[in-house]
Amino acid sequence: MRLKDKVAIITGAGRGIGRDIALAYAKEGAHVVINDIDAATAEATANAAAVLGSKSLAVVADVANSADIARLVETTIAERGRVDILVNNA
């Protein structure tokens, strides 16, 4: 478990490559914060990561909007205490 207990935000993680990255990080022990503009796909990925043991969290935000980015980071810090890794996939 190379990423044991690290907190990782993955943007665009609701589907595709972002989803695959999030699940790979979860398998390596990271607690993943799943960001997407689609709530349903974000929740689905977060649930899949939770099955792998991640304390996952879905946060709907548009990374093209600076206020949404700030809320994404603030939510992550409030819920998980810190950010160790950021994957800018979106």
N, CA, C and O atoms as a GROMACS GRO file, in nm:
protein
  360
    1MET      N    1   0.083  -0.119   0.000
    1MET     CA    2   0.000   0.000   0.000
    1MET      C    3   0.088   0.125   0.000
    1MET      O    4   0.125   0.177   0.105
    2ARG      N    5   0.118   0.170  -0.118
    2ARG     CA    6   0.210   0.282  -0.132
    2ARG      C    7   0.150   0.416  -0.092
    2ARG      O    8   0.223   0.510  -0.061
    3LEU      N    9   0.017   0.427  -0.091
    3LEU     CA   10  -0.048   0.555  -0.060
    3LEU      C   11  -0.131   0.548   0.068
    3LEU      O   12  -0.227   0.623   0.083
    4LYS      N   13  -0.095   0.460   0.157
    4LYS     CA   14  -0.172   0.438   0.279
    4LYS      C   15  -0.203   0.568   0.352
    4LYS      O   16  -0.113   0.642   0.393
    5ASP      N   17  -0.333   0.594   0.368
    5ASP     CA   18  -0.387   0.708   0.442
    5ASP      C   19  -0.356   0.845   0.383
    5ASP      O   20  -0.376   0.947   0.450
    6LYS      N   21  -0.308   0.851   0.259
    6LYS     CA   22  -0.292   0.979   0.191
    6LYS      C   23  -0.429   1.026   0.144
    6LYS      O   24  -0.516   0.944   0.112
    7VAL      N   25  -0.450   1.156   0.140
    7VAL     CA   26  -0.576   1.214   0.093
    7VAL      C   27  -0.551   1.270  -0.047
    7VAL      O   28  -0.467   1.357  -0.067
    8ALA      N   29  -0.628   1.218  -0.143
    8ALA     CA   30  -0.608   1.256  -0.283
    8ALA      C   31  -0.736   1.312  -0.343
    8ALA      O   32  -0.841   1.248  -0.336
    9ILE      N   33  -0.726   1.431  -0.401
    9ILE     CA   34  -0.836   1.486  -0.480
    9ILE      C   35  -0.807   1.448  -0.625
    9ILE      O   36  -0.698   1.470  -0.676
   10ILE      N   37  -0.908   1.389  -0.690
   10ILE     CA   38  -0.896   1.358  -0.832
   10ILE      C   39  -1.009   1.429  -0.904
   10ILE      O   40  -1.126   1.398  -0.882
   11THR      N   41  -0.976   1.524  -0.989
   11THR     CA   42  -1.078   1.598  -1.064
   11THR      C   43  -1.122   1.514  -1.184
   11THR      O   44  -1.044   1.437  -1.239
   12GLY      N   45  -1.247   1.531  -1.224
   12GLY     CA   46  -1.299   1.456  -1.338
   12GLY      C   47  -1.299   1.307  -1.314
   12GLY      O   48  -1.278   1.229  -1.406
   13ALA      N   49  -1.323   1.266  -1.190
   13ALA     CA   50  -1.310   1.126  -1.151
   13ALA      C   51  -1.441   1.047  -1.156
   13ALA      O   52  -1.446   0.933  -1.110
   14GLY      N   53  -1.545   1.105  -1.211
   14GLY     CA   54  -1.672   1.034  -1.218
   14GLY      C   55  -1.672   0.921  -1.318
   14GLY      O   56  -1.749   0.825  -1.304
   15ARG      N   57  -1.588   0.931  -1.419
   15ARG     CA   58  -1.587   0.829  -1.524
   15ARG      C   59  -1.451   0.831  -1.596
   15ARG      O   60  -1.369   0.919  -1.572
   16GLY      N   61  -1.430   0.735  -1.680
   16GLY     CA   62  -1.312   0.729  -1.765
   16GLY      C   63  -1.181   0.718  -1.691
   16GLY      O   64  -1.171   0.648  -1.590
   17ILE      N   65  -1.080   0.787  -1.743
   17ILE     CA   66  -0.946   0.780  -1.684
   17ILE      C   67  -0.945   0.828  -1.540
   17ILE      O   68  -0.878   0.770  -1.456
   18GLY      N   69  -1.020   0.935  -1.510
   18GLY     CA   70  -1.026   0.984  -1.373
   18GLY      C   71  -1.078   0.880  -1.276
   18GLY      O   72  -1.025   0.865  -1.166
   19ARG      N   73  -1.182   0.808  -1.317
   19ARG     CA   74  -1.236   0.700  -1.234
   19ARG      C   75  -1.131   0.593  -1.212
   19ARG      O   76  -1.111   0.545  -1.100
   20ASP      N   77  -1.063   0.554  -1.319
   20ASP     CA   78  -0.959   0.451  -1.308
   20ASP      C   79  -0.846   0.495  -1.215
   20ASP      O   80  -0.796   0.415  -1.136
   21ILE      N   81  -0.807   0.621  -1.224
   21ILE     CA   82  -0.704   0.674  -1.135
   21ILE      C   83  -0.751   0.668  -0.990
   21ILE      O   84  -0.678   0.622  -0.902
   22ALA      N   85  -0.873   0.713  -0.965
   22ALA     CA   86  -0.927   0.713  -0.829
   22ALA      C   87  -0.930   0.572  -0.771
   22ALA      O   88  -0.892   0.552  -0.655
   23LEU      N   89  -0.974   0.476  -0.849
   23LEU     CA   90  -0.981   0.338  -0.798
   23LEU      C   91  -0.842   0.278  -0.778
   23LEU      O   92  -0.821   0.201  -0.685
   24ALA      N   93  -0.747   0.314  -0.863
   24ALA     CA   94  -0.609   0.268  -0.845
   24ALA      C   95  -0.550   0.326  -0.717
   24ALA      O   96  -0.482   0.256  -0.643
   25TYR      N   97  -0.577   0.453  -0.691
   25TYR     CA   98  -0.529   0.516  -0.567
   25TYR      C   99  -0.594   0.451  -0.447
   25TYR      O  100  -0.528   0.427  -0.346
   26ALA      N  101  -0.723   0.423  -0.456
   26ALA     CA  102  -0.794   0.358  -0.344
   26ALA      C  103  -0.734   0.220  -0.316
   26ALA      O  104  -0.717   0.182  -0.200
   27LYS      N  105  -0.701   0.146  -0.421
   27LYS     CA  106  -0.639   0.014  -0.404
   27LYS      C  107  -0.504   0.025  -0.334
   27LYS      O  108  -0.461  -0.067  -0.266
   28GLU      N  109  -0.438   0.139  -0.352
   28GLU     CA  110  -0.308   0.161  -0.290
   28GLU      C  111  -0.320   0.224  -0.151
   28GLU      O  112  -0.219   0.260  -0.090
   29GLY      N  113  -0.443   0.238  -0.101
   29GLY     CA  114  -0.463   0.284   0.036
   29GLY      C  115  -0.501   0.430   0.055
   29GLY      O  116  -0.518   0.475   0.168
   30ALA      N  117  -0.515   0.505  -0.054
   30ALA     CA  118  -0.549   0.647  -0.043
   30ALA      C  119  -0.697   0.665  -0.011
   30ALA      O  120  -0.781   0.582  -0.048
   31HIS      N  121  -0.727   0.774   0.056
   31HIS     CA  122  -0.864   0.818   0.079
   31HIS      C  123  -0.891   0.920  -0.032
   31HIS      O  124  -0.834   1.029  -0.032
   32VAL      N  125  -0.979   0.883  -0.124
   32VAL     CA  126  -0.997   0.964  -0.245
   32VAL      C  127  -1.116   1.057  -0.235
   32VAL      O  128  -1.222   1.021  -0.184
   33VAL      N  129  -1.095   1.178  -0.285
   33VAL     CA  130  -1.202   1.277  -0.298
   33VAL      C  131  -1.234   1.282  -0.447
   33VAL      O  132  -1.152   1.324  -0.528
   34ILE      N  133  -1.353   1.238  -0.479
   34ILE     CA  134  -1.396   1.225  -0.617
   34ILE      C  135  -1.466   1.354  -0.659
   34ILE      O  136  -1.571   1.388  -0.605
   35ASN      N  137  -1.406   1.424  -0.753
   35ASN     CA  138  -1.466   1.547  -0.805
   35ASN      C  139  -1.519   1.522  -0.945
   35ASN      O  140  -1.452   1.460  -1.028
   36ASP      N  141  -1.639   1.571  -0.971
   36ASP     CA  142  -1.697   1.567  -1.104
   36ASP      C  143  -1.810   1.669  -1.108
   36ASP      O  144  -1.856   1.714  -1.004
   37ILE      N  145  -1.853   1.705  -1.227
   37ILE     CA  146  -1.968   1.796  -1.238
   37ILE      C  147  -2.099   1.718  -1.235
   37ILE      O  148  -2.206   1.778  -1.223
   38ASP      N  149  -2.092   1.587  -1.247
   38ASP     CA  150  -2.209   1.501  -1.245
   38ASP      C  151  -2.216   1.428  -1.110
   38ASP      O  152  -2.131   1.345  -1.079
   39ALA      N  153  -2.319   1.460  -1.032
   39ALA     CA  154  -2.331   1.403  -0.898
   39ALA      C  155  -2.344   1.251  -0.900
   39ALA      O  156  -2.286   1.183  -0.815
   40ALA      N  157  -2.419   1.198  -0.994
   40ALA     CA  158  -2.442   1.053  -0.998
   40ALA      C  159  -2.314   0.975  -1.025
   40ALA      O  160  -2.288   0.874  -0.960
   41THR      N  161  -2.234   1.022  -1.120
   41THR     CA  162  -2.110   0.949  -1.150
   41THR      C  163  -2.007   0.969  -1.038
   41THR      O  164  -1.931   0.877  -1.009
   42ALA      N  165  -2.005   1.086  -0.978
   42ALA     CA  166  -1.914   1.109  -0.865
   42ALA      C  167  -1.947   1.015  -0.750
   42ALA      O  168  -1.858   0.954  -0.691
   43GLU      N  169  -2.074   1.003  -0.718
   43GLU     CA  170  -2.118   0.913  -0.609
   43GLU      C  171  -2.087   0.768  -0.643
   43GLU      O  172  -2.044   0.692  -0.556
   44ALA      N  173  -2.109   0.729  -0.767
   44ALA     CA  174  -2.082   0.590  -0.807
   44ALA      C  175  -1.934   0.557  -0.791
   44ALA      O  176  -1.900   0.449  -0.741
   45THR      N  177  -1.847   0.647  -0.832
   45THR     CA  178  -1.703   0.624  -0.817
   45THR      C  179  -1.664   0.622  -0.670
   45THR      O  180  -1.585   0.538  -0.628
   46ALA      N  181  -1.719   0.715  -0.592
   46ALA     CA  182  -1.690   0.717  -0.447
   46ALA      C  183  -1.734   0.588  -0.382
   46ALA      O  184  -1.663   0.535  -0.296
   47ASN      N  185  -1.849   0.535  -0.420
   47ASN     CA  186  -1.896   0.409  -0.364
   47ASN      C  187  -1.806   0.292  -0.403
   47ASN      O  188  -1.778   0.205  -0.322
   48ALA      N  189  -1.759   0.292  -0.528
   48ALA     CA  190  -1.667   0.187  -0.572
   48ALA      C  191  -1.534   0.194  -0.496
   48ALA      O  192  -1.476   0.091  -0.462
   49ALA      N  193  -1.488   0.315  -0.469
   49ALA     CA  194  -1.364   0.333  -0.392
   49ALA      C  195  -1.383   0.288  -0.247
   49ALA      O  196  -1.292   0.231  -0.187
   50ALA      N  197  -1.501   0.314  -0.193
   50ALA     CA  198  -1.530   0.274  -0.054
   50ALA      C  199  -1.526   0.122  -0.039
   50ALA      O  200  -1.482   0.070   0.064
   51VAL      N  201  -1.571   0.051  -0.140
   51VAL     CA  202  -1.566  -0.095  -0.138
   51VAL      C  203  -1.421  -0.143  -0.127
   51VAL      O  204  -1.394  -0.250  -0.072
   52LEU      N  205  -1.329  -0.065  -0.179
   52LEU     CA  206  -1.186  -0.099  -0.174
   52LEU      C  207  -1.121  -0.055  -0.043
   52LEU      O  208  -1.001  -0.074  -0.025
   53GLY      N  209  -1.198   0.005   0.047
   53GLY     CA  210  -1.146   0.046   0.177
   53GLY      C  211  -1.115   0.193   0.190
   53GLY      O  212  -1.068   0.237   0.295
   54SER      N  213  -1.138   0.270   0.087
   54SER     CA  214  -1.111   0.414   0.091
   54SER      C  215  -1.220   0.487   0.168
   54SER      O  216  -1.338   0.454   0.156
   55LYS      N  217  -1.180   0.585   0.245
   55LYS     CA  218  -1.277   0.678   0.305
   55LYS      C  219  -1.304   0.782   0.197
   55LYS      O  220  -1.255   0.895   0.204
   56SER      N  221  -1.382   0.742   0.100
   56SER     CA  222  -1.403   0.826  -0.017
   56SER      C  223  -1.508   0.933   0.009
   56SER      O  224  -1.590   0.922   0.100
   57LEU      N  225  -1.502   1.035  -0.073
   57LEU     CA  226  -1.592   1.150  -0.061
   57LEU      C  227  -1.617   1.204  -0.200
   57LEU      O  228  -1.523   1.228  -0.276
   58ALA      N  229  -1.744   1.222  -0.236
   58ALA     CA  230  -1.779   1.282  -0.365
   58ALA      C  231  -1.807   1.430  -0.345
   58ALA      O  232  -1.883   1.468  -0.255
   59VAL      N  233  -1.746   1.514  -0.429
   59VAL     CA  234  -1.770   1.658  -0.423
   59VAL      C  235  -1.799   1.706  -0.565
   59VAL      O  236  -1.712   1.700  -0.653
   60VAL      N  237  -1.920   1.754  -0.586
   60VAL     CA  238  -1.958   1.808  -0.716
   60VAL      C  239  -1.906   1.951  -0.727
   60VAL      O  240  -1.938   2.036  -0.644
   61ALA      N  241  -1.826   1.976  -0.829
   61ALA     CA  242  -1.770   2.109  -0.852
   61ALA      C  243  -1.722   2.118  -0.996
   61ALA      O  244  -1.680   2.019  -1.055
   62ASP      N  245  -1.729   2.238  -1.050
   62ASP     CA  246  -1.681   2.266  -1.185
   62ASP      C  247  -1.544   2.332  -1.172
   62ASP      O  248  -1.534   2.444  -1.122
   63VAL      N  249  -1.440   2.263  -1.216
   63VAL     CA  250  -1.304   2.316  -1.198
   63VAL      C  251  -1.275   2.436  -1.288
   63VAL      O  252  -1.167   2.495  -1.280
   64ALA      N  253  -1.369   2.472  -1.374
   64ALA     CA  254  -1.355   2.594  -1.453
   64ALA      C  255  -1.403   2.716  -1.374
   64ALA      O  256  -1.391   2.830  -1.421
   65ASN      N  257  -1.456   2.693  -1.256
   65ASN     CA  258  -1.510   2.799  -1.171
   65ASN      C  259  -1.426   2.811  -1.044
   65ASN      O  260  -1.421   2.716  -0.965
   66SER      N  261  -1.362   2.923  -1.023
   66SER     CA  262  -1.270   2.938  -0.908
   66SER      C  263  -1.340   2.921  -0.774
   66SER      O  264  -1.281   2.868  -0.680
   67ALA      N  265  -1.465   2.965  -0.763
   67ALA     CA  266  -1.539   2.947  -0.637
   67ALA      C  267  -1.563   2.798  -0.610
   67ALA      O  268  -1.555   2.754  -0.495
   68ASP      N  269  -1.591   2.722  -0.714
   68ASP     CA  270  -1.610   2.577  -0.698
   68ASP      C  271  -1.480   2.509  -0.656
   68ASP      O  272  -1.480   2.418  -0.573
   69ILE      N  273  -1.368   2.553  -0.713
   69ILE     CA  274  -1.238   2.497  -0.676
   69ILE      C  275  -1.211   2.523  -0.528
   69ILE      O  276  -1.168   2.433  -0.456
   70ALA      N  277  -1.235   2.645  -0.484
   70ALA     CA  278  -1.213   2.679  -0.344
   70ALA      C  279  -1.300   2.592  -0.254
   70ALA      O  280  -1.254   2.544  -0.150
   71ARG      N  281  -1.426   2.571  -0.293
   71ARG     CA  282  -1.517   2.489  -0.213
   71ARG      C  283  -1.471   2.343  -0.211
   71ARG      O  284  -1.483   2.277  -0.108
   72LEU      N  285  -1.420   2.293  -0.322
   72LEU     CA  286  -1.368   2.157  -0.329
   72LEU      C  287  -1.254   2.138  -0.229
   72LEU      O  288  -1.252   2.040  -0.154
   73VAL      N  289  -1.160   2.230  -0.230
   73VAL     CA  290  -1.045   2.220  -0.138
   73VAL      C  291  -1.090   2.239   0.007
   73VAL      O  292  -1.048   2.164   0.095
   74GLU      N  293  -1.175   2.337   0.032
   74GLU     CA  294  -1.224   2.361   0.168
   74GLU      C  295  -1.302   2.242   0.221
   74GLU      O  296  -1.288   2.206   0.338
   75THR      N  297  -1.383   2.181   0.138
   75THR     CA  298  -1.460   2.063   0.180
   75THR      C  299  -1.366   1.947   0.212
   75THR      O  300  -1.386   1.877   0.311
   76THR      N  301  -1.266   1.928   0.129
   76THR     CA  302  -1.169   1.821   0.152
   76THR      C  303  -1.097   1.841   0.285
   76THR      O  304  -1.084   1.746   0.362
   77ILE      N  305  -1.052   1.961   0.311
   77ILE     CA  306  -0.980   1.988   0.436
   77ILE      C  307  -1.072   1.974   0.555
   77ILE      O  308  -1.032   1.920   0.658
   78ALA      N  309  -1.196   2.021   0.543
   78ALA     CA  310  -1.291   2.009   0.653
   78ALA      C  311  -1.325   1.863   0.683
   78ALA      O  312  -1.338   1.825   0.799
   79GLU      N  313  -1.338   1.780   0.579
   79GLU     CA  314  -1.378   1.641   0.596
   79GLU      C  315  -1.262   1.545   0.620
   79GLU      O  316  -1.277   1.446   0.692
   80ARG      N  317  -1.146   1.574   0.561
   80ARG     CA  318  -1.033   1.481   0.570
   80ARG      C  319  -0.908   1.541   0.635
   80ARG      O  320  -0.811   1.470   0.658
   81GLY      N  321  -0.909   1.671   0.664
   81GLY     CA  322  -0.801   1.732   0.739
   81GLY      C  323  -0.685   1.786   0.659
   81GLY      O  324  -0.607   1.867   0.710
   82ARG      N  325  -0.672   1.744   0.535
   82ARG     CA  326  -0.558   1.788   0.455
   82ARG      C  327  -0.574   1.740   0.311
   82ARG      O  328  -0.666   1.665   0.279
   83VAL      N  329  -0.482   1.785   0.225
   83VAL     CA  330  -0.471   1.735   0.089
   83VAL      C  331  -0.325   1.695   0.070
   83VAL      O  332  -0.235   1.778   0.084
   84ASP      N  333  -0.302   1.568   0.037
   84ASP     CA  334  -0.166   1.521   0.011
   84ASP      C  335  -0.136   1.514  -0.138
   84ASP      O  336  -0.023   1.538  -0.180
   85ILE      N  337  -0.238   1.483  -0.218
   85ILE     CA  338  -0.219   1.459  -0.360
   85ILE      C  339  -0.332   1.528  -0.436
   85ILE      O  340  -0.447   1.526  -0.394
   86LEU      N  341  -0.297   1.590  -0.548
   86LEU     CA  342  -0.397   1.647  -0.638
   86LEU      C  343  -0.370   1.596  -0.778
   86LEU      O  344  -0.261   1.614  -0.832
   87VAL      N  345  -0.472   1.531  -0.838
   87VAL     CA  346  -0.463   1.486  -0.976
   87VAL      C  347  -0.556   1.572  -1.058
   87VAL      O  348  -0.678   1.562  -1.045
   88ASN      N  349  -0.499   1.656  -1.143
   88ASN     CA  350  -0.578   1.745  -1.228
   88ASN      C  351  -0.613   1.672  -1.357
   88ASN      O  352  -0.550   1.693  -1.460
   89ASN      N  353  -0.713   1.587  -1.349
   89ASN     CA  354  -0.754   1.507  -1.464
   89ASN      C  355  -0.857   1.578  -1.550
   89ASN      O  356  -0.860   1.560  -1.672
   90ALA      N  357  -0.943   1.659  -1.489
   90ALA     CA  358  -1.051   1.725  -1.564
   90ALA      C  359  -0.996   1.828  -1.660
   90ALA      O  360  -1.072   1.894  -1.731
   0.00000   0.00000   0.00000
